[in-house]
Each structure stands twice: as structure tokens, then as C-alpha cells.
Amino acid sequence: MPRRSKKKNLFKCAVVGYGSSFDVGKFQCECIRDTKGLDLVAVCDLNPERTKVAKKDFPWISTYNDLGEMLEKQDVDLVTIVIPHNAHAPLAIQCLKAGKHVIVEKPMCITTAEATGMINEAKKKNLMLSVFHNRRYDGDFRALKETVDKKTIGDVFHLEAFMGGYSSPGSWWRSSKEISGGAFYDWGSHLMD
């Protein structure tokens, strides 16, 4: 497994959120670790048990349980936010105000007002704000986009897509409109771009 580079002039990156759900925080850390030009330096999570796991997975990083402390103490250029969607905007704005570039997991946030606030803060600070949308680069989605763009199948006017299993949707945070934006925001961002 590649370790942190000792080279200078790399973007120093931190991941906020290392929850056990789908291991998305770990996935983001692995992507950073394996990308030329990026240097994984820190993980922040409210839960000390999760930062212990992060430290075990990536022994060279610093870990924090408070975002303000990490932003104050850690030399970091880019923060990737991997937490429930209703907290994307306030944490992204906090990072932008601290002078950090920001990537948030999809969906970007819950409301248009939150998105506007995030965009305005990024513009004000002349920083990059982006949404990690991995499906955009998946081969099947790229093939579908090419098919639609070339009008190979004519004008698309209806789309049906499904992700799930045989049980009911349940009551986890992903189905809570207040936390995730609901099924359209949460699962919709996995299926449509």
C-alpha cells in the first residue's frame, strides 16, 4: 500500500467524516492516497472510535475530533467532506472561511439557499468548491451519456432507475428528508447526473 509522499508542493488533504456506513470516508482517503499530487494528512470525525480506525488504516495521518481544531492546527489545502448531507453546507462554509478548497460528497447540500451560500463563500475566497460525483466517470454512465448526447435512441423523455433490495426502504438517515434530502436527493444523485 503506498504511503504518504515526502515530496513538497503536493496538495495536503483532509477528510471530514470517517463513519462506518459504506466506508466512504476510507474510500475517499484511499483515492487521495493513490492520486498523484495529493497528500493525505488528516482525518476528522466527531467519534473518537472512528478516528482510531482511520489512524489504524492510515498510520501517518493526524486525527481530530473537532473540525475547528483541525482547521486551526493542521496545514491542509483541501478538505473532502463525507458526512450526512444536512451538514455539508455549514462545514463546507467553515472550511472555505478558513481558506481551504472543498469537495463535498453528493448531493451537494439540501437546499438552494445552502448551495448559494457555499458558492458565494468559495467565490469570495477565490477557492475551489466541487461535488464528488463518482458516477459521472463510471463506464456505464459515460456510455449512457454518450448515447443520449448522440441521440442514438432519440430524445430521452423518461428514465426509470432503481437501487435497493427486497425489503422496505426503512428509516435510516438516507430516507429522512431532513438529513439526506430524501430518496430523490440521496439515491437520485447516484442514478442521475
Z-matrix of the N, CA and C atoms (Angstrom, degrees):
N
C 1 1.444
C 2 1.532 1 108.59
N 3 1.374 2 118.04 1 127.47
C 4 1.458 3 119.53 2 179.75
C 5 1.522 4 110.64 3 -62.43
N 6 1.317 5 115.57 4 145.13
C 7 1.456 6 120.88 5 177.90
C 8 1.503 7 110.04 6 -107.10
N 9 1.292 8 115.54 7 174.55
C 10 1.453 9 122.13 8 179.26
C 11 1.521 10 110.14 9 -57.01
N 12 1.308 11 115.29 10 135.19
C 13 1.456 12 121.06 11 179.71
C 14 1.522 13 110.27 12 -75.97
N 15 1.306 14 116.69 13 148.70
C 16 1.466 15 122.01 14 176.34
C 17 1.532 16 110.61 15 -93.26
N 18 1.322 17 117.27 16 -2.63
C 19 1.455 18 121.34 17 -177.05
C 20 1.518 19 110.90 18 -69.81
N 21 1.335 20 114.21 19 150.67
C 22 1.458 21 120.27 20 176.88
C 23 1.520 22 108.96 21 -90.23
N 24 1.313 23 116.39 22 174.22
C 25 1.458 24 124.02 23 177.39
C 26 1.525 25 113.19 24 65.32
N 27 1.303 26 117.57 25 27.85
C 28 1.456 27 121.59 26 173.07
C 29 1.526 28 108.27 27 -99.62
N 30 1.330 29 117.48 28 153.28
C 31 1.452 30 120.90 29 172.43
C 32 1.520 31 107.87 30 -73.33
N 33 1.324 32 115.32 31 119.76
C 34 1.463 33 120.96 32 178.19
C 35 1.522 34 107.86 33 -83.85
N 36 1.338 35 116.14 34 123.83
C 37 1.465 36 122.00 35 -170.65
C 38 1.520 37 112.19 36 -119.30
N 39 1.333 38 114.18 37 145.80
C 40 1.463 39 121.78 38 174.45
C 41 1.520 40 108.45 39 -129.11
N 42 1.320 41 115.79 40 149.61
C 43 1.460 42 122.20 41 175.84
C 44 1.524 43 108.13 42 -115.24
N 45 1.322 44 116.13 43 129.35
C 46 1.462 45 122.43 44 177.09
C 47 1.519 46 107.35 45 -105.79
N 48 1.331 47 115.66 46 113.22
C 49 1.457 48 122.30 47 -178.48
C 50 1.520 49 110.05 48 110.40
N 51 1.322 50 115.88 49 111.79
C 52 1.465 51 121.16 50 179.62
C 53 1.523 52 109.33 51 -131.91
N 54 1.330 53 114.86 52 37.63
C 55 1.462 54 120.28 53 -179.58
C 56 1.519 55 112.14 54 -63.44
N 57 1.315 56 115.25 55 163.28
C 58 1.461 57 119.94 56 -176.23
C 59 1.525 58 113.11 57 -84.49
N 60 1.329 59 118.22 58 -10.61
C 61 1.463 60 121.07 59 -179.46
C 62 1.522 61 110.39 60 -66.26
N 63 1.301 62 115.92 61 110.76
C 64 1.462 63 123.65 62 177.94
C 65 1.534 64 113.31 63 62.74
N 66 1.318 65 118.81 64 2.23
C 67 1.467 66 123.28 65 -179.50
C 68 1.526 67 112.94 66 51.98
N 69 1.332 68 116.91 67 39.47
C 70 1.462 69 120.47 68 -178.81
C 71 1.519 70 111.05 69 -67.37
N 72 1.337 71 117.75 70 -37.27
C 73 1.465 72 120.17 71 176.79
C 74 1.519 73 111.09 72 -60.63
N 75 1.322 74 116.52 73 -44.21
C 76 1.465 75 120.51 74 177.76
C 77 1.527 76 110.36 75 -63.95
N 78 1.342 77 116.72 76 -41.40
C 79 1.463 78 120.69 77 178.01
C 80 1.529 79 110.46 78 -59.31
N 81 1.338 80 116.90 79 -44.53
C 82 1.463 81 119.84 80 179.02
C 83 1.532 82 110.84 81 -63.03
N 84 1.331 83 116.72 82 -41.10
C 85 1.465 84 120.41 83 177.62
C 86 1.528 85 111.12 84 -61.61
N 87 1.316 86 116.74 85 -42.34
C 88 1.468 87 120.74 86 178.45
C 89 1.526 88 111.05 87 -63.60
N 90 1.335 89 116.31 88 -41.01
C 91 1.471 90 119.84 89 178.36
C 92 1.522 91 110.64 90 -62.34
N 93 1.320 92 117.06 91 -43.64
C 94 1.464 93 121.14 92 178.47
C 95 1.524 94 109.97 93 -63.63
N 96 1.332 95 115.69 94 -48.99
C 97 1.462 96 120.55 95 -179.52
C 98 1.527 97 111.89 96 -55.71
N 99 1.311 98 116.97 97 -37.95
C 100 1.455 99 121.70 98 -173.40
C 101 1.527 100 114.23 99 -92.87
N 102 1.331 101 117.55 100 3.96
C 103 1.465 102 120.78 101 -177.88
C 104 1.524 103 110.38 102 -103.56
N 105 1.312 104 114.98 103 124.63
C 106 1.461 105 121.45 104 178.42
C 107 1.532 106 109.29 105 -58.76
N 108 1.325 107 115.44 106 133.90
C 109 1.455 108 121.11 107 178.48
C 110 1.518 109 114.48 108 94.18
N 111 1.341 110 116.84 109 -10.09
C 112 1.459 111 120.51 110 178.84
C 113 1.517 112 110.24 111 -111.70
N 114 1.323 113 115.80 112 148.14
C 115 1.460 114 122.29 113 -178.94
C 116 1.529 115 108.41 114 -133.08
N 117 1.320 116 117.12 115 111.39
C 118 1.463 117 121.81 116 178.16
C 119 1.527 118 108.69 117 -73.58
N 120 1.340 119 116.54 118 117.47
C 121 1.462 120 119.47 119 -177.12
C 122 1.523 121 114.39 120 -118.48
N 123 1.358 122 117.85 121 -19.61
C 124 1.471 123 117.73 122 -175.48
C 125 1.525 124 111.90 123 -157.47
N 126 1.331 125 114.13 124 155.16
C 127 1.467 126 123.39 125 170.90
C 128 1.520 127 107.29 126 -132.37
N 129 1.328 128 115.34 127 139.04
C 130 1.458 129 121.51 128 177.01
C 131 1.523 130 108.36 129 -125.75
N 132 1.314 131 116.43 130 132.18
C 133 1.462 132 122.10 131 174.26
C 134 1.521 133 107.42 132 -149.58
N 135 1.320 134 117.54 133 143.32
C 136 1.465 135 120.74 134 178.94
C 137 1.520 136 112.48 135 -61.79
N 138 1.330 137 116.44 136 -29.39
C 139 1.464 138 122.24 137 -175.48
C 140 1.534 139 110.78 138 -91.09
N 141 1.348 140 117.58 139 114.02
C 142 1.467 141 120.38 140 179.68
C 143 1.534 142 113.54 141 -58.67
N 144 1.320 143 117.01 142 -29.54
C 145 1.472 144 119.33 143 178.02
C 146 1.530 145 110.88 144 -64.89
N 147 1.327 146 116.36 145 -35.76
C 148 1.468 147 119.48 146 179.67
C 149 1.529 148 111.39 147 -73.86
N 150 1.335 149 118.20 148 -34.52
C 151 1.466 150 118.20 149 177.57
C 152 1.531 151 110.50 150 -71.14
N 153 1.331 152 117.47 151 -27.30
C 154 1.471 153 119.77 152 173.27
C 155 1.526 154 109.99 153 -64.35
N 156 1.326 155 116.19 154 -41.29
C 157 1.468 156 120.45 155 178.08
C 158 1.522 157 109.71 156 -64.34
N 159 1.326 158 116.80 157 -43.14
C 160 1.471 159 120.59 158 179.49
C 161 1.524 160 110.75 159 -60.67
N 162 1.329 161 116.64 160 -42.81
C 163 1.473 162 121.15 161 179.84
C 164 1.529 163 110.54 162 -64.50
N 165 1.326 164 116.73 163 -36.26
C 166 1.467 165 120.45 164 177.09
C 167 1.532 166 110.20 165 -67.43
N 168 1.345 167 116.41 166 -41.38
C 169 1.466 168 121.03 167 -179.60
C 170 1.531 169 112.34 168 -70.29
N 171 1.340 170 117.26 169 -35.12
C 172 1.467 171 123.03 170 -176.72
C 173 1.531 172 108.00 171 -134.70
N 174 1.331 173 117.97 172 79.86
C 175 1.468 174 121.89 173 -169.66
C 176 1.528 175 116.01 174 -60.06
N 177 1.312 176 119.01 175 -21.80
C 178 1.461 177 121.90 176 -176.12
C 179 1.528 178 113.69 177 -83.69
N 180 1.331 179 118.59 178 -10.93
C 181 1.467 180 120.70 179 -174.81
C 182 1.520 181 111.70 180 -80.95
N 183 1.327 182 114.82 181 162.13
C 184 1.468 183 121.77 182 167.67
C 185 1.525 184 106.79 183 -93.03
N 186 1.328 185 116.66 184 148.69
C 187 1.459 186 119.85 185 178.62
C 188 1.527 187 109.65 186 -124.30
N 189 1.326 188 114.23 187 149.01
C 190 1.463 189 121.82 188 -177.98
C 191 1.522 190 109.09 189 -139.92
N 192 1.335 191 115.00 190 153.18
C 193 1.457 192 121.10 191 175.13
C 194 1.522 193 111.31 192 -116.81
N 195 1.328 194 116.20 193 11.25
C 196 1.458 195 122.22 194 178.29
C 197 1.526 196 107.93 195 -143.90
N 198 1.332 197 116.61 196 122.25
C 199 1.465 198 120.23 197 -176.84
C 200 1.518 199 111.63 198 -63.55
N 201 1.316 200 117.72 199 -41.93
C 202 1.465 201 120.57 200 179.18
C 203 1.521 202 111.97 201 -57.89
N 204 1.327 203 115.89 202 -42.48
C 205 1.468 204 120.36 203 178.32
C 206 1.528 205 110.36 204 -63.88
N 207 1.332 206 117.24 205 -43.88
C 208 1.461 207 119.50 206 179.64
C 209 1.526 208 110.71 207 -61.93
N 210 1.330 209 117.28 208 -44.58
C 211 1.456 210 120.61 209 -178.49
C 212 1.526 211 111.81 210 -64.75
N 213 1.326 212 116.05 211 -31.32
C 214 1.463 213 120.73 212 179.45
C 215 1.527 214 112.49 213 -78.75
N 216 1.327 215 117.51 214 -40.15
C 217 1.469 216 121.14 215 -171.14
C 218 1.526 217 114.77 216 -97.58
N 219 1.335 218 117.69 217 -29.15
C 220 1.468 219 120.29 218 -171.53
C 221 1.531 220 111.04 219 -96.38
N 222 1.319 221 116.34 220 131.19
C 223 1.453 222 121.47 221 173.42
C 224 1.528 223 107.40 222 -76.78
N 225 1.337 224 115.84 223 105.36
C 226 1.461 225 120.86 224 -176.50
C 227 1.523 226 108.65 225 -141.90
N 228 1.340 227 115.95 226 141.10
C 229 1.461 228 122.16 227 179.72
C 230 1.519 229 112.48 228 -99.25
N 231 1.338 230 116.18 229 -34.94
C 232 1.460 231 122.15 230 -171.57
C 233 1.524 232 109.54 231 -133.83
N 234 1.337 233 115.66 232 132.28
C 235 1.461 234 121.19 233 178.12
C 236 1.527 235 108.38 234 -118.37
N 237 1.329 236 116.08 235 127.40
C 238 1.457 237 122.20 236 174.41
C 239 1.522 238 107.98 237 -103.40
N 240 1.330 239 115.97 238 125.80
C 241 1.467 240 121.64 239 -174.74
C 242 1.523 241 109.46 240 -104.38
N 243 1.350 242 115.00 241 119.99
C 244 1.468 243 122.65 242 -175.70
C 245 1.522 244 108.18 243 -129.30
N 246 1.318 245 115.96 244 72.79
C 247 1.467 246 122.21 245 -176.58
C 248 1.529 247 107.97 246 -137.19
N 249 1.338 248 119.22 247 172.74
C 250 1.461 249 119.35 248 175.83
C 251 1.538 250 111.49 249 -54.15
N 252 1.297 251 115.43 250 145.71
C 253 1.462 252 122.85 251 -168.28
C 254 1.515 253 114.70 252 -60.06
N 255 1.325 254 118.03 253 -31.72
C 256 1.458 255 119.65 254 -177.88
C 257 1.522 256 112.90 255 -68.82
N 258 1.312 257 118.33 256 -11.56
C 259 1.465 258 121.33 257 177.86
C 260 1.528 259 112.43 258 -105.70
N 261 1.325 260 118.08 259 -0.40
C 262 1.466 261 120.31 260 179.70
C 263 1.525 262 111.61 261 -58.14
N 264 1.328 263 117.23 262 -53.02
C 265 1.466 264 120.83 263 -173.47
C 266 1.531 265 113.06 264 -60.44
N 267 1.340 266 119.66 265 -53.42
C 268 1.465 267 117.44 266 -177.36
C 269 1.530 268 113.19 267 -62.17
N 270 1.318 269 117.51 268 -38.93
C 271 1.461 270 119.14 269 179.83
C 272 1.525 271 111.77 270 -72.68
N 273 1.320 272 117.09 271 -38.18
C 274 1.469 273 120.03 272 176.90
C 275 1.523 274 110.17 273 -61.89
N 276 1.317 275 116.75 274 -45.17
C 277 1.472 276 120.24 275 179.65
C 278 1.518 277 110.51 276 -64.28
N 279 1.331 278 117.96 277 -38.93
C 280 1.463 279 121.17 278 176.63
C 281 1.526 280 110.49 279 -60.14
N 282 1.323 281 117.26 280 -43.54
C 283 1.467 282 121.41 281 179.39
C 284 1.520 283 111.54 282 -67.89
N 285 1.322 284 117.11 283 -42.00
C 286 1.471 285 121.00 284 178.36
C 287 1.523 286 110.65 285 -62.85
N 288 1.325 287 117.12 286 -42.99
C 289 1.469 288 120.55 287 178.46
C 290 1.526 289 111.18 288 -62.20
N 291 1.335 290 116.32 289 -28.19
C 292 1.471 291 121.25 290 177.76
C 293 1.530 292 111.44 291 -83.13
N 294 1.335 293 117.01 292 1.80
C 295 1.465 294 120.53 293 175.90
C 296 1.523 295 114.65 294 86.75
N 297 1.327 296 117.24 295 23.51
C 298 1.475 297 121.13 296 -177.78
C 299 1.528 298 110.42 297 -106.58
N 300 1.322 299 116.77 298 141.24
C 301 1.453 300 121.42 299 169.32
C 302 1.527 301 106.81 300 -68.44
N 303 1.346 302 116.69 301 151.63
C 304 1.461 303 119.52 302 -173.94
C 305 1.526 304 111.41 303 -136.15
N 306 1.330 305 114.61 304 136.52
C 307 1.455 306 122.85 305 167.71
C 308 1.525 307 106.13 306 -120.62
N 309 1.336 308 116.76 307 131.53
C 310 1.459 309 120.58 308 174.66
C 311 1.518 310 108.72 309 -114.18
N 312 1.317 311 115.38 310 146.87
C 313 1.463 312 120.20 311 174.29
C 314 1.522 313 108.33 312 -65.22
N 315 1.309 314 116.37 313 157.81
C 316 1.458 315 121.25 314 176.28
C 317 1.522 316 110.06 315 -75.02
N 318 1.303 317 119.09 316 149.26
C 319 1.447 318 127.49 317 -12.46
C 320 1.526 319 110.78 318 -71.78
N 321 1.310 320 115.22 319 162.13
C 322 1.466 321 120.96 320 -173.61
C 323 1.525 322 112.26 321 -56.33
N 324 1.331 323 116.55 322 -46.83
C 325 1.465 324 122.26 323 -177.65
C 326 1.523 325 107.51 324 -168.97
N 327 1.314 326 117.50 325 -167.69
C 328 1.463 327 121.07 326 -174.73
C 329 1.530 328 112.73 327 -97.97
N 330 1.334 329 117.93 328 -37.04
C 331 1.469 330 119.68 329 -174.70
C 332 1.528 331 111.61 330 -124.62
N 333 1.315 332 114.31 331 161.14
C 334 1.471 333 120.60 332 175.53
C 335 1.522 334 109.80 333 -63.23
N 336 1.315 335 117.70 334 -38.42
C 337 1.472 336 121.21 335 179.67
C 338 1.529 337 110.49 336 -61.65
N 339 1.332 338 117.21 337 -40.66
C 340 1.469 339 120.12 338 177.09
C 341 1.529 340 110.56 339 -63.61
N 342 1.330 341 116.43 340 -44.49
C 343 1.467 342 120.36 341 179.50
C 344 1.521 343 110.52 342 -61.00
N 345 1.322 344 116.50 343 -43.89
C 346 1.464 345 120.82 344 179.12
C 347 1.521 346 110.70 345 -61.34
N 348 1.324 347 117.10 346 -43.66
C 349 1.463 348 120.84 347 178.41
C 350 1.524 349 112.00 348 -61.40
N 351 1.330 350 116.72 349 -42.28
C 352 1.466 351 121.06 350 178.70
C 353 1.528 352 110.54 351 -64.24
N 354 1.318 353 116.29 352 -47.17
C 355 1.470 354 121.05 353 -178.87
C 356 1.521 355 110.68 354 -63.14
N 357 1.330 356 116.88 355 -44.76
C 358 1.469 357 120.21 356 -179.79
C 359 1.521 358 111.94 357 -61.78
N 360 1.337 359 116.63 358 -40.90
C 361 1.470 360 119.39 359 179.34
C 362 1.529 361 110.76 360 -65.95
N 363 1.325 362 117.12 361 -41.16
C 364 1.468 363 120.74 362 178.29
C 365 1.528 364 110.51 363 -62.42
N 366 1.331 365 116.91 364 -43.58
C 367 1.468 366 120.54 365 178.64
C 368 1.526 367 110.75 366 -63.63
N 369 1.340 368 115.92 367 -44.44
C 370 1.468 369 121.11 368 -178.88
C 371 1.527 370 110.86 369 -58.81
N 372 1.327 371 116.48 370 -39.31
C 373 1.471 372 121.32 371 -177.80
C 374 1.530 373 112.38 372 -92.51
N 375 1.342 374 117.00 373 -2.09
C 376 1.468 375 122.07 374 -177.44
C 377 1.538 376 110.91 375 56.25
N 378 1.337 377 115.08 376 48.47
C 379 1.462 378 122.13 377 -178.74
C 380 1.521 379 110.28 378 -119.40
N 381 1.321 380 115.46 379 158.32
C 382 1.452 381 121.76 380 177.36
C 383 1.528 382 109.59 381 -81.65
N 384 1.326 383 115.09 382 134.42
C 385 1.460 384 122.87 383 172.36
C 386 1.521 385 105.71 384 -129.48
N 387 1.322 386 117.02 385 124.89
C 388 1.455 387 120.42 386 -176.77
C 389 1.524 388 110.18 387 -140.64
N 390 1.326 389 114.69 388 159.30
C 391 1.458 390 121.33 389 176.32
C 392 1.522 391 107.68 390 -110.27
N 393 1.326 392 116.64 391 126.94
C 394 1.462 393 121.25 392 177.30
C 395 1.515 394 107.90 393 -75.80
N 396 1.299 395 115.56 394 110.60
C 397 1.463 396 120.98 395 -178.70
C 398 1.519 397 108.03 396 -124.94
N 399 1.333 398 115.87 397 78.88
C 400 1.459 399 120.83 398 -174.00
C 401 1.514 400 113.22 399 -60.61
N 402 1.304 401 118.52 400 -28.70
C 403 1.463 402 120.24 401 -178.10
C 404 1.526 403 111.35 402 -64.08
N 405 1.326 404 117.24 403 -26.90
C 406 1.462 405 120.84 404 179.34
C 407 1.534 406 111.31 405 -56.75
N 408 1.308 407 116.98 406 -27.78
C 409 1.465 408 120.79 407 -175.04
C 410 1.523 409 113.51 408 -106.98
N 411 1.331 410 117.50 409 0.61
C 412 1.462 411 120.13 410 176.03
C 413 1.529 412 109.20 411 -69.82
N 414 1.323 413 116.51 412 142.06
C 415 1.451 414 121.60 413 -176.60
C 416 1.516 415 113.86 414 -56.67
N 417 1.350 416 117.30 415 -41.17
C 418 1.464 417 118.85 416 -178.66
C 419 1.522 418 111.54 417 -67.10
N 420 1.331 419 117.31 418 -38.54
C 421 1.460 420 120.27 419 179.21
C 422 1.528 421 111.30 420 -70.56
N 423 1.325 422 116.84 421 -36.97
C 424 1.466 423 119.76 422 177.15
C 425 1.526 424 110.50 423 -65.29
N 426 1.336 425 116.87 424 -39.29
C 427 1.469 426 120.21 425 178.18
C 428 1.533 427 110.53 426 -65.13
N 429 1.337 428 116.77 427 -40.95
C 430 1.465 429 119.87 428 177.48
C 431 1.527 430 111.25 429 -63.71
N 432 1.326 431 116.03 430 -43.68
C 433 1.477 432 119.59 431 179.67
C 434 1.520 433 110.73 432 -61.24
N 435 1.311 434 116.89 433 -44.27
C 436 1.460 435 120.32 434 178.79
C 437 1.530 436 111.10 435 -61.37
N 438 1.317 437 116.44 436 -41.79
C 439 1.472 438 121.61 437 178.61
C 440 1.523 439 111.07 438 -61.69
N 441 1.334 440 116.27 439 -44.04
C 442 1.467 441 120.74 440 179.22
C 443 1.525 442 110.26 441 -68.32
N 444 1.340 443 117.67 442 -46.22
C 445 1.468 444 121.09 443 -178.53
C 446 1.525 445 112.38 444 -60.59
N 447 1.321 446 117.08 445 -37.53
C 448 1.472 447 121.23 446 -179.51
C 449 1.526 448 112.38 447 -83.64
N 450 1.343 449 115.50 448 -3.40
C 451 1.472 450 121.87 449 -178.49
C 452 1.527 451 111.39 450 56.90
N 453 1.326 452 115.60 451 33.09
C 454 1.460 453 121.51 452 178.63
C 455 1.521 454 111.39 453 -57.03
N 456 1.318 455 116.45 454 -33.68
C 457 1.471 456 121.07 455 -179.21
C 458 1.536 457 111.18 456 -112.01
N 459 1.326 458 116.17 457 18.15
C 460 1.463 459 120.61 458 -178.93
C 461 1.519 460 111.15 459 83.60
N 462 1.318 461 116.36 460 -161.88
C 463 1.460 462 121.38 461 179.78
C 464 1.527 463 109.39 462 -81.06
N 465 1.313 464 115.48 463 126.25
C 466 1.463 465 120.39 464 177.89
C 467 1.531 466 107.66 465 -81.32
N 468 1.322 467 117.07 466 123.83
C 469 1.458 468 121.20 467 -179.51
C 470 1.525 469 112.30 468 -122.72
N 471 1.346 470 116.43 469 -5.20
C 472 1.461 471 119.43 470 -179.14
C 473 1.526 472 108.25 471 -152.59
N 474 1.314 473 115.39 472 139.49
C 475 1.461 474 120.83 473 179.18
C 476 1.514 475 108.46 474 -134.82
N 477 1.301 476 117.23 475 134.42
C 478 1.457 477 122.26 476 171.40
C 479 1.508 478 108.06 477 -123.74
N 480 1.319 479 116.21 478 131.87
C 481 1.457 480 121.48 479 178.58
C 482 1.518 481 107.88 480 -145.74
N 483 1.315 482 116.47 481 155.14
C 484 1.456 483 120.01 482 -176.96
C 485 1.520 484 110.25 483 -147.99
N 486 1.316 485 115.44 484 139.39
C 487 1.459 486 122.37 485 170.52
C 488 1.523 487 105.33 486 -134.03
N 489 1.289 488 117.66 487 126.55
C 490 1.453 489 118.96 488 178.93
C 491 1.502 490 111.53 489 162.13
N 492 1.301 491 113.56 490 -164.16
C 493 1.448 492 120.00 491 -179.23
C 494 1.517 493 110.07 492 -136.36
N 495 1.304 494 115.99 493 -154.44
C 496 1.454 495 121.06 494 -175.91
C 497 1.520 496 113.72 495 -91.52
N 498 1.311 497 117.83 496 -7.74
C 499 1.465 498 119.73 497 -178.40
C 500 1.529 499 110.60 498 -91.88
N 501 1.332 500 116.30 499 175.90
C 502 1.465 501 120.94 500 178.04
C 503 1.526 502 109.09 501 -72.30
N 504 1.339 503 117.64 502 161.79
C 505 1.469 504 120.35 503 -176.81
C 506 1.522 505 114.37 504 -58.80
N 507 1.312 506 118.67 505 -27.20
C 508 1.464 507 120.69 506 176.89
C 509 1.514 508 112.52 507 84.17
N 510 1.324 509 115.60 508 -172.93
C 511 1.459 510 120.19 509 -175.45
C 512 1.526 511 111.46 510 -125.22
N 513 1.310 512 116.88 511 24.17
C 514 1.452 513 120.50 512 178.89
C 515 1.524 514 109.57 513 -69.66
N 516 1.324 515 118.87 514 167.35
C 517 1.466 516 121.79 515 -175.47
C 518 1.522 517 112.40 516 -57.03
N 519 1.316 518 117.88 517 -26.22
C 520 1.467 519 120.23 518 -177.76
C 521 1.526 520 111.61 519 -66.98
N 522 1.318 521 117.87 520 -22.09
C 523 1.463 522 120.47 521 178.58
C 524 1.535 523 111.74 522 -98.47
N 525 1.318 524 117.49 523 2.29
C 526 1.465 525 121.67 524 179.84
C 527 1.525 526 109.59 525 -93.15
N 528 1.327 527 116.16 526 116.89
C 529 1.463 528 120.75 527 -178.18
C 530 1.533 529 111.31 528 -60.66
N 531 1.321 530 117.98 529 -34.47
C 532 1.463 531 121.12 530 -178.46
C 533 1.530 532 111.81 531 -68.62
N 534 1.314 533 117.83 532 -31.22
C 535 1.459 534 121.33 533 -176.20
C 536 1.525 535 111.89 534 -95.11
N 537 1.323 536 116.67 535 -48.88
C 538 1.469 537 119.74 536 -173.15
C 539 1.522 538 113.48 537 -106.04
N 540 1.326 539 116.81 538 -10.13
C 541 1.450 540 119.70 539 -172.33
C 542 1.516 541 111.47 540 92.78
N 543 1.321 542 116.23 541 -6.02
C 544 1.460 543 121.61 542 -179.34
C 545 1.512 544 112.32 543 89.64
N 546 1.310 545 114.92 544 -179.55
C 547 1.461 546 121.08 545 -174.05
C 548 1.520 547 112.65 546 -59.52
N 549 1.328 548 118.35 547 -38.66
C 550 1.464 549 120.21 548 -178.18
C 551 1.526 550 111.14 549 -63.01
N 552 1.336 551 117.39 550 -46.94
C 553 1.459 552 120.20 551 179.62
C 554 1.518 553 111.34 552 -69.39
N 555 1.317 554 115.61 553 -49.93
C 556 1.460 555 119.49 554 -172.49
C 557 1.522 556 111.64 555 -70.11
N 558 1.313 557 117.12 556 -63.27
C 559 1.471 558 119.27 557 -178.65
C 560 1.515 559 111.34 558 -75.01
N 561 1.336 560 116.91 559 -31.11
C 562 1.461 561 119.37 560 178.99
C 563 1.513 562 112.68 561 -58.71
N 564 1.325 563 116.64 562 -37.07
C 565 1.470 564 119.34 563 -179.93
C 566 1.525 565 112.07 564 -71.21
N 567 1.318 566 117.25 565 -15.89
C 568 1.468 567 120.48 566 174.59
C 569 1.527 568 111.46 567 -82.65
N 570 1.328 569 116.32 568 -25.49
C 571 1.449 570 120.48 569 -171.08
C 572 1.517 571 114.70 570 -107.28
N 573 1.319 572 118.17 571 -21.85
C 574 1.461 573 120.88 572 -178.49
C 575 1.513 574 109.50 573 -133.34
N 576 1.317 575 115.72 574 147.71
C 577 1.464 576 121.46 575 177.89
C 578 1.517 577 107.48 576 -133.58
